[in-house]
Amino acid sequence: MAVDHHDPAGRRDYLSILHLERYRFALQQLAPGMRVLDAACGAGYGTAMLLGHGCDVTGVDCDEPTLDVARGHW
């Protein structure tokens, strides 16, 4: 079964920009080393952003096939 997950990398549509801006906003509120739960992490691009910022991140999602994508990509 094909999984439909959103990946905003390189995209300029409204939904992609909105997703990325939410994570950028969160990064402004977080300091490196902080523990973060990324609930509904989806394909994991935001979790990767948080990790890149130096946070200790756990990503969770209820869709196992999408989590498989996140595990395989990030």
N, C-alpha and C positions, 0 to 999 in steps of 0.2 A: 504494500500500500504506500503510495506517495504521500509524503508529509509536506504540508504547506506551512512554512515558517517564514517570518519576516526577517530579511537581512538588509539593513540600510546602507551597507558599504557601497560608496560611490554613487548613491542615488540622491536625487534632489526633489523627490516628490514630498508632499506635505507630511504624510505618515512617517517617512524615513527621517525627515528633519525633526519632527516632534519626538520620536523615539530617542534620537541622539541628544537633543537638547535637554531632555529629562535627566539623562545620565550626566551630561555636562553640569547641569545645575547641582546634582547630588555631589559631584566631585568638588564643587566650591564649598560645600558644607562639611566635607570629610577630610581628615588628616591622615597621612600615611600611617599605617599600623593599626588603624581602627578596624574593628570587626564589623562586617556588613553581611546581612542576609539579603540576597537578591531574589525575592519571591517573584514567581512568574518570569524567570530568567530567559525563557524561550531558547533561541539558538545560541545564546551565550555571548553575543557581542558586547553587551553592557557589562556583564561580569568580567570580561577581559579588560574593558576600560577601567573598571574599579581595581582590578589586580595590577594593571599598569600604573595606577596612581599610588600603589603601595599598600592598599587595604588588604586585610585578611578576609577573603570573600567566600561565602558558600552560596551557590546558585541552586535553586529548587524550581521545579515545574511539575505540573500534573500530567504532562504529555510525554510519555516515555520515548516515543520515536524522535521527538524534537530534542530531548535531552541527549539521545544518541548522537544527533547532529552536533550538539554543543560539545560533547565529549570528544568527538572525532576531529572537530575543527580547532578547538581551543585547548 
